[in-house]
Amino acid sequence: MKTSSNVIQLHRWEVHEFSWGTAVREQRTGKWTNIFLKPDGQEIDVSLLNIELHENGIAFLDYYRLRALLF
């Protein structure tokens, strides 16, 4: 089947709820993409960061890369 040039391939997303908020992960790569913090729903784009999520918070595994992005 031939695909049209205006067809976009969709990816599956997983949504995980934690006590501190909600996180979205792309299922194909297993990479976290966005975090939404409670109670106001502030969004953090973590797609370029190396992180681990736990029930008690977020672990930023690559501090120097995070620092370069922020400063």
Secondary structure, DSSP 8 states (H G I E B T S, - for coil): ----TT------EEEEEETTEEEEEETTT--EEEEEETTTTEEEE-TTS-EEEETTEEEES-HHHHHHHH-
